[in-house]
Amino acid sequence: MTTETREPTRARAVLSTEDFRLLREAVLFYLKAHEDAPESNKFNHLYHRLGSVAPRR
């Protein structure tokens, strides 16, 4: 009896570049509507992190 070892399958991307662009746009919309919100700083950081993943067009 032979034992066959299988290599793990490659991980697939969950989000596309287009998804990151849409998320970034949604976060920007939120930031503009909630400029004075206490958590806006966290959303600002998220906006910039999303920009580093999906290059602007």
Jmol script that loads the backbone (N, CA, C; Angstrom):
load data "model"
ATOM      1  N   MET A   1       0.851  -1.175   0.000  1.00  0.00           N
ATOM      2  CA  MET A   1       0.000   0.000   0.000  1.00  0.00           C
ATOM      3  C   MET A   1       0.899   1.242   0.000  1.00  0.00           C
ATOM      4  N   THR A   2       0.658   2.147  -0.922  1.00  0.00           N
ATOM      5  CA  THR A   2       1.440   3.379  -0.992  1.00  0.00           C
ATOM      6  C   THR A   2       0.625   4.535  -0.437  1.00  0.00           C
ATOM      7  N   THR A   3       1.326   5.402   0.241  1.00  0.00           N
ATOM      8  CA  THR A   3       0.669   6.584   0.792  1.00  0.00           C
ATOM      9  C   THR A   3       1.015   7.784  -0.073  1.00  0.00           C
ATOM     10  N   GLU A   4      -0.015   8.425  -0.565  1.00  0.00           N
ATOM     11  CA  GLU A   4       0.181   9.593  -1.422  1.00  0.00           C
ATOM     12  C   GLU A   4       0.078  10.851  -0.573  1.00  0.00           C
ATOM     13  N   THR A   5       1.106  11.678  -0.638  1.00  0.00           N
ATOM     14  CA  THR A   5       1.050  12.941   0.094  1.00  0.00           C
ATOM     15  C   THR A   5       0.686  14.044  -0.885  1.00  0.00           C
ATOM     16  N   ARG A   6      -0.224  14.862  -0.483  1.00  0.00           N
ATOM     17  CA  ARG A   6      -0.677  15.973  -1.331  1.00  0.00           C
ATOM     18  C   ARG A   6      -0.171  17.282  -0.757  1.00  0.00           C
ATOM     19  N   GLU A   7       0.241  18.130  -1.642  1.00  0.00           N
ATOM     20  CA  GLU A   7       0.659  19.466  -1.218  1.00  0.00           C
ATOM     21  C   GLU A   7      -0.589  20.306  -0.990  1.00  0.00           C
ATOM     22  N   PRO A   8      -0.539  21.208  -0.040  1.00  0.00           N
ATOM     23  CA  PRO A   8      -1.707  22.062   0.185  1.00  0.00           C
ATOM     24  C   PRO A   8      -1.977  22.925  -1.048  1.00  0.00           C
ATOM     25  N   THR A   9      -3.245  23.165  -1.292  1.00  0.00           N
ATOM     26  CA  THR A   9      -3.600  24.019  -2.428  1.00  0.00           C
ATOM     27  C   THR A   9      -3.237  25.459  -2.117  1.00  0.00           C
ATOM     28  N   ARG A  10      -2.961  26.208  -3.154  1.00  0.00           N
ATOM     29  CA  ARG A  10      -2.606  27.614  -2.975  1.00  0.00           C
ATOM     30  C   ARG A  10      -3.793  28.405  -2.450  1.00  0.00           C
ATOM     31  N   ALA A  11      -3.510  29.331  -1.581  1.00  0.00           N
ATOM     32  CA  ALA A  11      -4.565  30.195  -1.049  1.00  0.00           C
ATOM     33  C   ALA A  11      -5.009  31.149  -2.147  1.00  0.00           C
ATOM     34  N   ARG A  12      -6.295  31.352  -2.224  1.00  0.00           N
ATOM     35  CA  ARG A  12      -6.838  32.288  -3.201  1.00  0.00           C
ATOM     36  C   ARG A  12      -7.131  33.608  -2.522  1.00  0.00           C
ATOM     37  N   ALA A  13      -6.972  34.670  -3.270  1.00  0.00           N
ATOM     38  CA  ALA A  13      -7.274  35.994  -2.739  1.00  0.00           C
ATOM     39  C   ALA A  13      -8.772  36.095  -2.459  1.00  0.00           C
ATOM     40  N   VAL A  14      -9.094  36.659  -1.321  1.00  0.00           N
ATOM     41  CA  VAL A  14     -10.495  36.818  -0.953  1.00  0.00           C
ATOM     42  C   VAL A  14     -11.058  38.097  -1.571  1.00  0.00           C
ATOM     43  N   LEU A  15     -10.236  39.136  -1.615  1.00  0.00           N
ATOM     44  CA  LEU A  15     -10.669  40.417  -2.166  1.00  0.00           C
ATOM     45  C   LEU A  15      -9.841  40.755  -3.393  1.00  0.00           C
ATOM     46  N   SER A  16     -10.492  41.309  -4.384  1.00  0.00           N
ATOM     47  CA  SER A  16      -9.788  41.726  -5.595  1.00  0.00           C
ATOM     48  C   SER A  16      -9.295  43.162  -5.439  1.00  0.00           C
ATOM     49  N   THR A  17      -8.492  43.588  -6.371  1.00  0.00           N
ATOM     50  CA  THR A  17      -8.013  44.971  -6.378  1.00  0.00           C
ATOM     51  C   THR A  17      -9.196  45.923  -6.477  1.00  0.00           C
ATOM     52  N   GLU A  18     -10.182  45.562  -7.262  1.00  0.00           N
ATOM     53  CA  GLU A  18     -11.392  46.386  -7.401  1.00  0.00           C
ATOM     54  C   GLU A  18     -12.129  46.476  -6.062  1.00  0.00           C
ATOM     55  N   ASP A  19     -12.171  45.382  -5.306  1.00  0.00           N
ATOM     56  CA  ASP A  19     -12.809  45.396  -3.987  1.00  0.00           C
ATOM     57  C   ASP A  19     -12.123  46.402  -3.065  1.00  0.00           C
ATOM     58  N   PHE A  20     -10.786  46.412  -3.078  1.00  0.00           N
ATOM     59  CA  PHE A  20     -10.058  47.363  -2.242  1.00  0.00           C
ATOM     60  C   PHE A  20     -10.362  48.795  -2.649  1.00  0.00           C
ATOM     61  N   ARG A  21     -10.481  49.037  -3.960  1.00  0.00           N
ATOM     62  CA  ARG A  21     -10.799  50.386  -4.434  1.00  0.00           C
ATOM     63  C   ARG A  21     -12.189  50.802  -3.939  1.00  0.00           C
ATOM     64  N   LEU A  22     -13.147  49.883  -4.013  1.00  0.00           N
ATOM     65  CA  LEU A  22     -14.503  50.185  -3.545  1.00  0.00           C
ATOM     66  C   LEU A  22     -14.538  50.415  -2.034  1.00  0.00           C
ATOM     67  N   LEU A  23     -13.824  49.598  -1.285  1.00  0.00           N
ATOM     68  CA  LEU A  23     -13.764  49.777   0.166  1.00  0.00           C
ATOM     69  C   LEU A  23     -13.140  51.122   0.528  1.00  0.00           C
ATOM     70  N   ARG A  24     -12.081  51.476  -0.191  1.00  0.00           N
ATOM     71  CA  ARG A  24     -11.409  52.750   0.065  1.00  0.00           C
ATOM     72  C   ARG A  24     -12.361  53.919  -0.202  1.00  0.00           C
ATOM     73  N   GLU A  25     -13.133  53.815  -1.279  1.00  0.00           N
ATOM     74  CA  GLU A  25     -14.099  54.852  -1.609  1.00  0.00           C
ATOM     75  C   GLU A  25     -15.181  54.950  -0.532  1.00  0.00           C
ATOM     76  N   ALA A  26     -15.641  53.805  -0.029  1.00  0.00           N
ATOM     77  CA  ALA A  26     -16.660  53.794   1.026  1.00  0.00           C
ATOM     78  C   ALA A  26     -16.123  54.403   2.320  1.00  0.00           C
ATOM     79  N   VAL A  27     -14.874  54.098   2.662  1.00  0.00           N
ATOM     80  CA  VAL A  27     -14.271  54.658   3.877  1.00  0.00           C
ATOM     81  C   VAL A  27     -14.117  56.171   3.725  1.00  0.00           C
ATOM     82  N   LEU A  28     -13.737  56.634   2.544  1.00  0.00           N
ATOM     83  CA  LEU A  28     -13.618  58.071   2.311  1.00  0.00           C
ATOM     84  C   LEU A  28     -14.976  58.754   2.469  1.00  0.00           C
ATOM     85  N   PHE A  29     -16.030  58.145   1.954  1.00  0.00           N
ATOM     86  CA  PHE A  29     -17.382  58.681   2.106  1.00  0.00           C
ATOM     87  C   PHE A  29     -17.731  58.801   3.589  1.00  0.00           C
ATOM     88  N   TYR A  30     -17.413  57.762   4.359  1.00  0.00           N
ATOM     89  CA  TYR A  30     -17.672  57.776   5.801  1.00  0.00           C
ATOM     90  C   TYR A  30     -16.879  58.900   6.474  1.00  0.00           C
ATOM     91  N   LEU A  31     -15.607  59.030   6.107  1.00  0.00           N
ATOM     92  CA  LEU A  31     -14.762  60.054   6.724  1.00  0.00           C
ATOM     93  C   LEU A  31     -15.317  61.447   6.494  1.00  0.00           C
ATOM     94  N   LYS A  32     -15.780  61.709   5.288  1.00  0.00           N
ATOM     95  CA  LYS A  32     -16.334  63.033   4.971  1.00  0.00           C
ATOM     96  C   LYS A  32     -17.608  63.309   5.755  1.00  0.00           C
ATOM     97  N   ALA A  33     -18.401  62.268   5.994  1.00  0.00           N
ATOM     98  CA  ALA A  33     -19.664  62.438   6.711  1.00  0.00           C
ATOM     99  C   ALA A  33     -19.493  62.479   8.229  1.00  0.00           C
ATOM    100  N   HIS A  34     -18.371  61.954   8.744  1.00  0.00           N
ATOM    101  CA  HIS A  34     -18.169  61.840  10.190  1.00  0.00           C
ATOM    102  C   HIS A  34     -16.807  62.388  10.607  1.00  0.00           C
ATOM    103  N   GLU A  35     -16.463  63.552  10.107  1.00  0.00           N
ATOM    104  CA  GLU A  35     -15.139  64.130  10.372  1.00  0.00           C
ATOM    105  C   GLU A  35     -14.822  64.275  11.854  1.00  0.00           C
ATOM    106  N   ASP A  36     -15.821  64.602  12.646  1.00  0.00           N
ATOM    107  CA  ASP A  36     -15.583  64.879  14.065  1.00  0.00           C
ATOM    108  C   ASP A  36     -15.812  63.670  14.969  1.00  0.00           C
ATOM    109  N   ALA A  37     -16.101  62.530  14.395  1.00  0.00           N
ATOM    110  CA  ALA A  37     -16.349  61.334  15.202  1.00  0.00           C
ATOM    111  C   ALA A  37     -15.049  60.878  15.862  1.00  0.00           C
ATOM    112  N   PRO A  38     -15.127  60.401  17.101  1.00  0.00           N
ATOM    113  CA  PRO A  38     -13.918  59.973  17.814  1.00  0.00           C
ATOM    114  C   PRO A  38     -13.138  58.871  17.084  1.00  0.00           C
ATOM    115  N   GLU A  39     -13.850  57.973  16.392  1.00  0.00           N
ATOM    116  CA  GLU A  39     -13.162  56.875  15.716  1.00  0.00           C
ATOM    117  C   GLU A  39     -12.692  57.237  14.309  1.00  0.00           C
ATOM    118  N   SER A  40     -12.870  58.488  13.898  1.00  0.00           N
ATOM    119  CA  SER A  40     -12.480  58.878  12.537  1.00  0.00           C
ATOM    120  C   SER A  40     -10.983  58.693  12.299  1.00  0.00           C
ATOM    121  N   ASN A  41     -10.181  58.796  13.345  1.00  0.00           N
ATOM    122  CA  ASN A  41      -8.742  58.589  13.201  1.00  0.00           C
ATOM    123  C   ASN A  41      -8.439  57.152  12.750  1.00  0.00           C
ATOM    124  N   LYS A  42      -9.178  56.197  13.311  1.00  0.00           N
ATOM    125  CA  LYS A  42      -8.988  54.793  12.922  1.00  0.00           C
ATOM    126  C   LYS A  42      -9.387  54.583  11.462  1.00  0.00           C
ATOM    127  N   PHE A  43     -10.479  55.225  11.045  1.00  0.00           N
ATOM    128  CA  PHE A  43     -10.917  55.106   9.662  1.00  0.00           C
ATOM    129  C   PHE A  43      -9.939  55.788   8.715  1.00  0.00           C
ATOM    130  N   ASN A  44      -9.326  56.858   9.165  1.00  0.00           N
ATOM    131  CA  ASN A  44      -8.319  57.542   8.358  1.00  0.00           C
ATOM    132  C   ASN A  44      -7.127  56.623   8.112  1.00  0.00           C
ATOM    133  N   HIS A  45      -6.699  55.924   9.150  1.00  0.00           N
ATOM    134  CA  HIS A  45      -5.590  54.973   9.002  1.00  0.00           C
ATOM    135  C   HIS A  45      -5.985  53.825   8.060  1.00  0.00           C
ATOM    136  N   LEU A  46      -7.217  53.341   8.205  1.00  0.00           N
ATOM    137  CA  LEU A  46      -7.705  52.283   7.330  1.00  0.00           C
ATOM    138  C   LEU A  46      -7.721  52.754   5.878  1.00  0.00           C
ATOM    139  N   TYR A  47      -8.166  53.978   5.652  1.00  0.00           N
ATOM    140  CA  TYR A  47      -8.205  54.544   4.308  1.00  0.00           C
ATOM    141  C   TYR A  47      -6.812  54.529   3.673  1.00  0.00           C
ATOM    142  N   HIS A  48      -5.824  54.921   4.427  1.00  0.00           N
ATOM    143  CA  HIS A  48      -4.466  54.956   3.889  1.00  0.00           C
ATOM    144  C   HIS A  48      -3.891  53.548   3.694  1.00  0.00           C
ATOM    145  N   ARG A  49      -4.231  52.616   4.584  1.00  0.00           N
ATOM    146  CA  ARG A  49      -3.769  51.236   4.395  1.00  0.00           C
ATOM    147  C   ARG A  49      -4.392  50.613   3.147  1.00  0.00           C
ATOM    148  N   LEU A  50      -5.662  50.890   2.919  1.00  0.00           N
ATOM    149  CA  LEU A  50      -6.313  50.378   1.715  1.00  0.00           C
ATOM    150  C   LEU A  50      -5.681  50.975   0.461  1.00  0.00           C
ATOM    151  N   GLY A  51      -5.233  52.211   0.566  1.00  0.00           N
ATOM    152  CA  GLY A  51      -4.588  52.854  -0.580  1.00  0.00           C
ATOM    153  C   GLY A  51      -3.254  52.236  -0.902  1.00  0.00           C
ATOM    154  N   SER A  52      -2.584  51.697   0.108  1.00  0.00           N
ATOM    155  CA  SER A  52      -1.292  51.072  -0.158  1.00  0.00           C
ATOM    156  C   SER A  52      -1.451  49.707  -0.813  1.00  0.00           C
ATOM    157  N   VAL A  53      -2.651  49.130  -0.726  1.00  0.00           N
ATOM    158  CA  VAL A  53      -2.895  47.831  -1.339  1.00  0.00           C
ATOM    159  C   VAL A  53      -3.358  48.005  -2.783  1.00  0.00           C
ATOM    160  N   ALA A  54      -4.277  48.929  -2.992  1.00  0.00           N
ATOM    161  CA  ALA A  54      -4.836  49.148  -4.329  1.00  0.00           C
ATOM    162  C   ALA A  54      -4.364  50.500  -4.849  1.00  0.00           C
ATOM    163  N   PRO A  55      -3.490  50.502  -5.830  1.00  0.00           N
ATOM    164  CA  PRO A  55      -3.002  51.765  -6.364  1.00  0.00           C
ATOM    165  C   PRO A  55      -4.117  52.615  -6.942  1.00  0.00           C
ATOM    166  N   ARG A  56      -4.020  53.892  -6.767  1.00  0.00           N
ATOM    167  CA  ARG A  56      -5.040  54.814  -7.294  1.00  0.00           C
ATOM    168  C   ARG A  56      -4.926  54.893  -8.802  1.00  0.00           C
ATOM    169  N   ARG A  57      -6.064  55.156  -9.416  1.00  0.00           N
ATOM    170  CA  ARG A  57      -6.083  55.309 -10.881  1.00  0.00           C
ATOM    171  C   ARG A  57      -6.244  56.738 -11.270  1.00  0.00           C
TER     172      ARG A  57
END
end "model"
wireframe off; spacefill off
backbone 0.3
color backbone group
